[in-house]
Structures are given as C-alpha cells and as structure tokens.
Amino acid sequence: MNSPVIIRTLSALLLAPPLLYLLLVGPAYLLFLLFIPVAMLLISEWHGLREPLSLPRLLPLLIGVLLILLSGPTGIGTETATGWGGWVTVARLPVSLSCNVLLVLLFAEGLWHHRPGVPVLEDVGRRFFGVLYCALPLLLLLEVRAAEQGGLLICFLLLTIWATDVGAFFAGRRWGRSKLAPHISPGKTYA
C-alpha cells in the first residue's frame, strides 16, 4: 500500500460517520448546508480545468447554484411532510425559471467581463452548463433525501460509486498501461 491509499482510506473513515448521520437521520437542512461548499468546490473544479476563476467571476456561479438548489418541486421550502421543517421560507421558482434567470445573469456578467478573443456565447454557455452540471445533481439528491428511505438510496448510490472507483483504481494499477488524459489526471490509465 502506498501513502495516497492510506490517506484516502483514513479520510473516508473520518468523513463517513457524519455523512451517514446526515443522510439517514440528520435534519435535511444540514445536508443542504453541506451541499453549498460542495457545489463551490465542484464549480471551481469544473472551471479550473480551463482557466482559474477570480471572485468576481465565481460569484454569479455561486448565486446560480444557490438559485437552483432553492428551486424545484419540493426544494427547501416550508413543506413539513418532506422533512425540511420549514427552516427557511423562500418563494420557490420552478427549475426552468431559475435556469432562465441564471442564463440572463451569466449573459449580463459575460458582457460585463468580456475578454477579447473569447466568444461571449461560448463563455456564457460553458459557465451556464457548468452550473447546471454541478447543481442539478445536488438538487436531485436533496429531492431523493426527502423521499421515504431516500437516505438509504443515496447511501447505496455512494457505496456503488465508491466500489467502482476503488475497483477501477486497483485494476488500473494492475493492468493499465497507457495514460488516458495525463494533463487532467496523470494517474488514469487504460489497457
């Protein structure tokens, strides 16, 4: 065993109990609050693949993530039947309206910070779909968590992802020869 495997294993052992608590018995709003920094990390990773983000360019993306997380059919509103407990009262928008508001916001911000040589529509589109790519799965996880046995379903999903990731890691170490994408992930290989 090398040290990255040990570090990953120890960090998983430390983070698993609080995550299991949030998924199975904890108040759902804490899971929502956890998803905000997770979304920030996802957004910075998504855009960091192409260019570093400054705070003025990151702020509209974070507003977009919050807008999408606070929307949806059940969302984080006042329904006590879903277990959200009415901890915050918001006028929820449908996801489609939230996406349109986000698109207008990003388009205005893209025009404001336009850089020569970068097409505005390409920049806005990449940022818009990056927000959707990062925020919609989190919104759907919140929806699943609100369902009966939703926490168990998410645990099963996370266990499946973890097992696949671990299996791919060890299979790649054993049989992988060629580098898949060395500039993105230097250790990823394929046969």
Residue pairs with C-beta under 8 A, 6 or more apart in sequence:
12 162
19 158
20 155
22 30
22 31
22 34
23 31
23 145
23 151
23 154
23 155
24 151
24 152
24 155
25 151
27 83
27 85
27 87
28 82
28 83
28 84
28 85
28 142
28 145
28 146
29 76
29 84
29 85
29 87
29 88
31 142
31 145
32 69
32 76
32 142
35 69
35 138
35 141
35 142
36 65
36 66
36 69
38 138
39 62
39 65
39 69
39 134
39 135
39 138
40 62
40 65
42 134
43 53
43 58
43 61
43 62
43 65
43 130
43 131
43 134
44 53
44 58
46 130
46 133
46 134
47 53
47 58
47 61
47 127
47 130
49 184
50 126
53 61
56 113
57 109
57 113
60 105
60 106
60 109
60 127
61 106
61 127
61 130
61 131
63 102
63 105
64 102
64 105
64 106
64 128
64 131
64 135
65 131
65 134
65 135
65 138
67 93
67 98
67 101
67 102
68 95
68 98
68 99
68 102
68 131
68 132
68 135
68 136
68 139
69 75
69 76
69 135
69 138
69 139
69 142
70 76
70 90
70 92
70 93
70 98
71 92
71 93
71 94
71 95
71 97
71 98
71 139
72 92
72 94
72 95
72 139
72 142
72 143
73 143
74 82
74 84
74 142
74 143
74 146
75 84
75 90
75 92
75 139
75 142
76 84
76 87
76 88
76 90
76 92
76 142
77 84
77 86
77 88
77 89
77 90
77 92
78 84
78 86
78 89
79 86
80 86
82 146
83 146
84 146
93 101
95 136
95 139
99 132
102 128
102 131
103 124
103 128
106 124
106 127
106 128
106 131
107 120
107 124
110 120
110 123
110 124
110 127
111 120
114 120
115 123
141 154
143 150
144 150
144 153
144 154
145 151
145 154
147 153
172 187
172 188
172 189
172 190
175 191
176 188
176 189
176 190
176 191
177 189
177 190
177 191
178 189
178 190
178 191
179 186
179 188
179 189
180 188
180 189
180 190
181 188
